[in-house]
Amino acid sequence: MASTLAILRPSAPAPLAGPRARVAAPAAARVALPSRFRYSPARVPLGSEVAAAGADALFVDYKPTTAFLFPGQGAQTVGVGAEAQSVPAAAKLFNQANEILGYDLLDLCTNGPREKLDSTVISQPAIYVTSLAAVEVLRARDGGEDVINSVDVTCGLSLGEYTALAFAGAFSFEDGLKLVKLRGEAMQDASDAANSAMVSVIGLDSEKVQQLCDAANEEVDETERVQIANFLCPGNYAVSGGVKGIEVVEAKAKSFKARMTVCLAVAGAFHTSFMRPAVSRLESALASTEFRTPRIPVISNVDALPHSDPDTIKQILARQVTSPVQWETTVKTLMGKGLEKSYELGPGKVIAGILKRINKGASIENIGA
């Protein structure tokens, strides 16, 4: 998504927020965490009240004030991770990653080559680790711990959902990295098995983009059909599908009054049925990974809702690779519920650009690593 999302130009980041009072929440929805908390799974006891409402209803009435938002594939650039090396806790994450991945992730992040860093199998672990390293960079700043403690909701764009779940304690940093590694490999293999692609359509609302997809699908075989894969923000929607279908979308876009189309430098048609071969591998890995109830709401890409039941979260993550990303709905819902401040943690400023497209007055700060 890098080439398309580079079109988004966020405003300059605001100064780092200082300590602020945390909004009170029901006792069952909060877990007291030690100040040294580092992505280890948080155990959240479900009381009789919550159990009666259902194991997945813990965050149904969440009221967000401060959010951590994590980027997805396409945000990476050569040089990421360098800043993190001056913060011991952040540098440690890269050392742990090297042991789990079996290669020097930091070297690829800081030195490239770009072609290798941009590959699905490398970029997904790179963004996951760099984004969580950015949390530690923030923690090391004056007032950073207070900012982290003020966060009461989190979410991530596609891959970034795994980062958000790790931050929220749904699984450990190590287990999350293993899942992300497998996810990248499975998605790459699924892409290699089919001739597919992605393109962003700029300047149309989602209804018009859907009409464009419908028109393209009338001219191609079923195996080449296209669909909206990423609902990013007004005027920017990514379409995935067979190469022939994508070519028709590009050819017809001007007749639908699109400002432009941008072919995305990704391996294949992510977030569509083209990724079905990856699902069974993901399901197996998710089933064998220990999950806990997140300590704060994590908004799902699939349905733009928070989920608290570990088994439900696993099912949704398996569905995520074949389901459209509901990012626009997620952001609008957060803002409609009263979100006051957001932080984008990790490489790039893609999410800041999206937020500003949805709400010019949105308050967001970028924390890199």
C-alpha positions as CSV (number, residue, x, y, z in Angstrom):
1,M,0.0,0.0,0.0
2,A,3.0,2.3,0.3
3,S,2.8,4.0,-3.1
4,T,-0.9,4.8,-2.7
5,L,-0.9,5.8,0.9
6,A,2.0,8.1,0.3
7,I,-0.6,10.4,-1.3
8,L,-2.0,11.1,2.1
9,R,-0.3,14.1,3.7
10,P,-0.8,14.4,7.5
11,S,-0.3,17.6,9.2
12,A,2.7,18.1,11.4
13,P,2.6,16.0,14.6
14,A,1.5,17.8,17.8
15,P,3.8,17.9,20.8
16,L,3.8,14.8,23.0
17,A,0.9,14.9,25.4
18,G,1.8,15.1,29.1
19,P,0.3,13.1,31.9
20,R,-3.5,13.1,31.9
21,A,-6.2,11.6,34.1
22,R,-7.4,8.2,33.0
23,V,-11.1,7.9,32.4
24,A,-12.7,5.6,34.9
25,A,-14.0,2.2,33.6
26,P,-15.8,-0.8,35.0
27,A,-13.6,-2.9,37.2
28,A,-14.0,-5.9,35.0
29,A,-12.7,-4.1,32.0
30,R,-9.4,-2.9,33.6
31,V,-6.4,-4.7,34.9
32,A,-3.8,-3.1,37.1
33,L,-0.5,-3.5,35.4
34,P,3.0,-2.9,36.7
35,S,4.9,0.0,35.1
36,R,7.3,-2.5,33.5
37,F,4.6,-4.2,31.6
38,R,6.0,-5.5,28.3
39,Y,3.4,-7.3,26.1
40,S,3.1,-10.3,28.4
41,P,-0.5,-11.7,28.3
42,A,-2.8,-10.0,30.8
43,R,-5.1,-12.3,32.7
44,V,-8.5,-10.7,33.0
45,P,-10.9,-12.4,35.4
46,L,-14.5,-12.5,34.1
47,G,-17.0,-11.6,36.8
48,S,-20.5,-12.9,37.0
49,E,-21.8,-9.7,35.4
50,V,-19.6,-10.1,32.4
51,A,-20.1,-13.9,32.1
52,A,-23.9,-13.3,32.1
53,A,-23.5,-10.9,29.2
54,G,-21.3,-13.4,27.3
55,A,-17.6,-14.0,27.1
56,D,-17.2,-11.6,24.2
57,A,-19.2,-8.7,25.6
58,L,-16.6,-7.3,28.0
59,F,-15.9,-4.1,25.9
60,V,-19.4,-3.7,24.3
61,D,-19.9,-0.2,26.0
62,Y,-16.3,1.0,25.6
63,K,-15.8,4.8,25.7
64,P,-12.5,5.7,24.0
65,T,-10.4,8.8,24.9
66,T,-6.8,7.9,23.9
67,A,-5.9,5.4,21.1
68,F,-2.7,3.7,20.0
69,L,-2.9,3.0,16.2
70,F,-0.5,0.6,14.4
71,P,0.4,0.6,10.7
72,G,0.2,-2.2,8.2
73,Q,2.3,-3.5,5.4
74,G,3.5,-0.8,3.1
75,A,4.6,1.6,5.9
76,Q,8.1,0.2,6.0
77,T,11.1,2.1,4.6
78,V,14.8,1.4,4.7
79,G,16.2,3.0,7.9
80,V,13.4,2.0,10.3
81,G,14.5,0.6,13.6
82,A,17.6,2.8,13.9
83,E,16.2,5.2,16.5
84,A,15.1,2.2,18.6
85,Q,18.7,1.2,19.2
86,S,19.2,4.0,21.6
87,V,16.5,2.6,23.9
88,P,17.6,-0.7,25.6
89,A,14.0,-2.1,25.9
90,A,13.4,-1.4,22.2
91,A,16.7,-2.8,21.1
92,K,16.0,-5.9,23.0
93,L,12.9,-6.6,20.9
94,F,15.0,-6.7,17.8
95,N,17.4,-9.1,19.5
96,Q,14.5,-11.4,20.4
97,A,13.2,-11.1,16.9
98,N,16.5,-12.2,15.4
99,E,16.4,-15.4,17.5
100,I,12.8,-16.2,16.5
101,L,13.1,-15.4,12.8
102,G,16.5,-16.9,12.2
103,Y,17.9,-13.8,10.4
104,D,19.1,-10.3,11.3
105,L,15.8,-8.3,11.1
106,L,17.5,-5.1,12.3
107,D,20.1,-5.2,9.5
108,L,17.3,-5.6,6.9
109,C,15.3,-2.7,8.5
110,T,18.2,-0.3,8.7
111,N,20.2,-1.3,5.6
112,G,17.8,-3.1,3.2
113,P,18.0,-3.8,0.4
114,R,14.6,-2.3,-0.2
115,E,13.3,-5.1,-2.4
116,K,13.9,-7.6,0.3
117,L,12.4,-5.4,3.1
118,D,9.3,-4.8,0.9
119,S,8.6,-8.5,0.5
120,T,5.6,-9.8,2.4
121,V,7.6,-12.3,4.4
122,I,10.0,-9.7,5.7
123,S,7.9,-6.5,5.9
124,Q,5.2,-8.0,8.1
125,P,7.7,-9.0,10.9
126,A,9.6,-5.7,10.4
127,I,6.5,-3.6,10.9
128,Y,5.3,-5.6,13.9
129,V,8.6,-5.4,15.7
130,T,9.3,-1.8,14.8
131,S,5.9,-0.7,16.0
132,L,6.2,-2.3,19.4
133,A,9.7,-0.9,19.6
134,A,8.1,2.6,19.1
135,V,6.1,1.9,22.2
136,E,9.3,1.5,24.1
137,V,10.8,4.7,22.5
138,L,7.7,6.6,23.8
139,R,8.0,4.9,27.2
140,A,11.6,6.2,27.5
141,R,10.5,9.8,27.0
142,D,9.5,12.2,29.7
143,G,5.8,11.6,30.3
144,G,5.8,8.6,28.0
145,E,4.7,6.2,30.7
146,D,1.8,8.4,31.5
147,V,0.7,8.5,27.8
148,I,0.9,4.7,27.6
149,N,-1.1,4.3,30.8
150,S,-3.8,6.6,29.4
151,V,-4.5,4.5,26.3
152,D,-7.9,2.9,26.6
153,V,-8.4,1.6,23.0
154,T,-6.1,0.3,20.3
155,C,-6.3,-1.0,16.7
156,G,-4.1,-1.6,13.7
157,L,-4.4,-1.6,9.9
158,S,-4.4,-5.2,8.6
159,L,-1.1,-6.6,10.0
160,G,-1.3,-3.8,12.6
161,E,-4.1,-5.6,14.3
162,Y,-1.6,-8.2,15.5
163,T,0.6,-5.4,16.9
164,A,-2.4,-3.9,18.7
165,L,-3.3,-7.3,20.2
166,A,0.2,-7.7,21.5
167,F,0.2,-4.3,23.0
168,A,-3.1,-5.1,24.7
169,G,-1.7,-8.3,26.2
170,A,-3.8,-10.8,24.1
171,F,-0.6,-12.7,23.5
172,S,3.1,-12.4,24.1
173,F,5.5,-10.4,21.9
174,E,7.2,-13.7,21.0
175,D,4.0,-15.6,20.1
176,G,2.7,-12.6,18.1
177,L,5.9,-12.5,16.1
178,K,5.7,-16.2,15.3
179,L,2.1,-15.7,14.1
180,V,3.1,-12.7,12.0
181,K,6.0,-14.6,10.5
182,L,3.7,-17.5,9.5
183,R,1.0,-15.0,8.3
184,G,3.5,-13.3,5.9
185,E,4.7,-16.7,4.6
186,A,1.2,-18.0,4.1
187,M,0.0,-14.9,2.3
188,Q,3.1,-14.9,0.1
189,D,2.4,-18.6,-0.9
190,A,-1.3,-17.8,-1.6
191,S,-0.2,-14.9,-3.8
192,D,2.3,-17.1,-5.7
193,A,-0.5,-19.6,-6.4
194,A,-2.7,-17.0,-8.3
195,N,-2.3,-14.2,-10.7
196,S,-3.7,-11.4,-8.6
197,A,-3.1,-7.7,-7.7
198,M,-4.3,-4.6,-5.8
199,V,-5.0,-1.1,-6.9
200,S,-6.1,2.0,-5.0
201,V,-8.9,4.1,-6.5
202,I,-8.5,7.8,-5.6
203,G,-11.2,10.4,-5.6
204,L,-14.4,8.3,-5.4
205,D,-16.7,7.4,-2.6
206,S,-17.2,3.8,-1.6
207,E,-20.5,3.4,-3.5
208,K,-18.9,4.6,-6.7
209,V,-15.9,2.3,-6.2
210,Q,-18.4,-0.6,-5.7
211,Q,-20.1,0.3,-9.0
212,L,-16.7,0.4,-10.7
213,C,-16.0,-3.1,-9.4
214,D,-19.4,-4.4,-10.5
215,A,-18.8,-3.0,-14.0
216,A,-15.3,-4.6,-14.2
217,N,-16.7,-8.0,-13.0
218,E,-19.2,-8.0,-15.9
219,E,-16.2,-8.2,-18.3
220,V,-14.1,-10.9,-16.7
221,D,-14.4,-14.5,-15.6
222,E,-15.4,-15.4,-12.1
223,T,-11.7,-16.3,-11.3
224,E,-10.7,-12.7,-12.2
225,R,-13.3,-10.8,-10.2
226,V,-12.5,-7.8,-8.0
227,Q,-13.8,-6.3,-4.8
228,I,-13.1,-3.5,-2.4
229,A,-10.4,-4.9,0.0
230,N,-9.5,-1.8,2.1
231,F,-12.1,0.8,3.1
232,L,-9.4,3.3,4.1
233,C,-11.0,6.8,4.1
234,P,-13.2,8.9,1.8
235,G,-11.7,9.1,-1.6
236,N,-9.2,6.2,-1.0
237,Y,-10.3,2.6,-1.4
238,A,-8.1,-0.3,-2.3
239,V,-9.5,-2.9,-4.8
240,S,-8.2,-6.5,-4.9
241,G,-8.7,-9.3,-7.4
242,G,-7.4,-11.1,-10.5
243,V,-5.0,-9.2,-12.7
244,K,-7.4,-9.0,-15.6
245,G,-10.1,-7.6,-13.3
246,I,-7.7,-5.0,-11.9
247,E,-6.7,-4.0,-15.4
248,V,-10.4,-3.4,-16.3
249,V,-10.8,-1.3,-13.1
250,E,-7.8,0.8,-14.1
251,A,-9.2,1.2,-17.6
252,K,-12.7,2.2,-16.5
253,A,-11.8,4.4,-13.5
254,K,-11.7,7.6,-15.5
255,S,-15.2,7.0,-16.8
256,F,-16.4,6.8,-13.2
257,K,-14.7,10.2,-12.5
258,A,-11.9,8.7,-10.4
259,R,-9.0,11.2,-10.0
260,M,-6.4,8.4,-10.4
261,T,-5.6,4.8,-9.7
262,V,-2.4,3.6,-8.2
263,C,-1.1,0.0,-8.6
264,L,0.0,-1.3,-5.2
265,A,3.4,-2.9,-4.7
266,V,2.0,-6.0,-2.8
267,A,2.3,-9.7,-3.6
268,G,-1.3,-10.3,-4.5
269,A,-5.0,-9.7,-3.8
270,F,-4.9,-9.4,0.0
271,H,-8.2,-9.4,2.0
272,T,-10.1,-11.4,-0.7
273,S,-10.9,-15.0,-1.4
274,F,-7.5,-15.2,-3.2
275,M,-6.0,-15.6,0.3
276,R,-8.1,-18.7,1.2
277,P,-5.0,-21.0,0.9
278,A,-3.5,-19.0,3.8
279,V,-6.5,-19.5,6.2
280,S,-6.0,-23.1,7.2
281,R,-2.3,-22.5,8.1
282,L,-3.3,-19.5,10.1
283,E,-6.1,-21.4,11.9
284,S,-3.7,-24.1,12.9
285,A,-1.1,-21.6,14.2
286,L,-3.8,-19.6,16.1
287,A,-5.2,-22.7,17.6
288,S,-1.9,-23.7,19.2
289,T,-1.1,-20.1,20.4
290,E,-2.1,-19.0,24.0
291,F,-4.5,-16.1,23.9
292,R,-5.8,-14.0,26.8
293,T,-8.6,-11.5,27.0
294,P,-7.1,-8.1,26.0
295,R,-6.7,-5.6,28.8
296,I,-8.2,-2.8,26.7
297,P,-10.5,-2.9,23.6
298,V,-8.8,-3.9,20.3
299,I,-11.0,-3.0,17.4
300,S,-11.2,-5.7,14.7
301,N,-10.6,-5.0,11.0
302,V,-13.3,-7.5,10.1
303,D,-16.3,-5.9,11.8
304,A,-15.0,-2.7,13.4
305,L,-15.9,-4.0,16.9
306,P,-13.9,-4.9,20.0
307,H,-13.8,-8.6,21.1
308,S,-12.8,-10.0,24.4
309,D,-13.3,-13.7,24.0
310,P,-9.9,-15.3,23.0
311,D,-11.5,-18.0,20.8
312,T,-13.6,-15.3,19.0
313,I,-10.4,-13.2,18.4
314,K,-8.7,-16.3,16.9
315,Q,-11.6,-16.9,14.5
316,I,-11.6,-13.3,13.4
317,L,-7.9,-13.2,12.8
318,A,-8.3,-16.3,10.6
319,R,-11.1,-14.5,8.6
320,Q,-9.1,-11.2,8.4
321,V,-6.9,-12.2,5.5
322,T,-10.0,-12.9,3.3
323,S,-12.2,-10.0,4.6
324,P,-12.2,-6.3,3.6
325,V,-10.5,-4.0,6.1
326,Q,-13.2,-1.8,7.7
327,W,-10.8,1.0,8.7
328,E,-13.0,3.9,7.8
329,T,-15.8,2.6,9.9
330,T,-13.4,1.9,12.8
331,V,-12.1,5.5,12.8
332,K,-15.5,7.1,12.4
333,T,-16.8,4.9,15.3
334,L,-13.9,5.9,17.6
335,M,-14.4,9.6,16.9
336,G,-18.2,9.3,17.3
337,K,-17.7,7.7,20.7
338,G,-15.5,10.6,21.9
339,L,-11.9,9.8,21.0
340,E,-9.8,12.8,21.9
341,K,-6.2,11.9,21.1
342,S,-4.4,9.3,18.9
343,Y,-0.8,8.1,18.5
344,E,0.5,6.3,15.5
345,L,3.3,4.0,16.6
346,G,5.7,2.6,14.0
347,P,7.1,3.4,10.6
348,G,5.6,6.1,8.4
349,K,2.6,8.5,8.8
350,V,0.0,6.6,6.7
351,I,-2.5,6.4,9.5
352,A,-2.2,10.1,10.4
353,G,-3.0,10.9,6.8
354,I,-6.1,8.7,6.8
355,L,-7.3,10.2,10.1
356,K,-6.9,13.7,8.7
357,R,-8.9,12.7,5.6
358,I,-11.7,11.5,7.8
359,N,-11.6,14.4,10.3
360,K,-9.3,17.4,9.7
361,G,-9.5,18.2,13.3
362,A,-8.3,14.8,14.6
363,S,-5.4,15.0,17.1
364,I,-2.7,12.5,16.3
365,E,1.0,12.2,17.0
366,N,3.5,10.0,15.2
367,I,6.0,7.9,17.3
368,G,8.6,6.3,15.2
369,A,11.5,3.9,15.9
